[in-house]
Amino acid sequence: MMTSRLRTLETSRRQLRDALVTKEKECIRLHARLDVAERSVATSSHKEIVEEIEAVRDENERLRAQVFEMETFLSDYGLVWVGN
């Protein structure tokens, strides 16, 4: 009777240990996926911000060139842009 109980407890312990190992592996796998996802989001966000900054700089450079051309055009006729 005691050996039967002990055998049952040992079997239960093995099953619980196997379940724990399985859950721990799953937890490690999910943490790895989370790390990859977080890095991806951080990189994407950073990349999008950099692209937006570059777009604004390009537009700024284009507009400066346009203003320079307009001022040059005006100066060809002896005119000066005075603003508002």
Secondary structure by P-SEA (a helix, b strand, c coil): caaaaaaaaaaaaaaaaaaaaaaaaaaaaaaaaaaaaaaaaaaaaaaaaaaaaaaaaaaaaaaaaaaaaaaaaaaaaccccccc
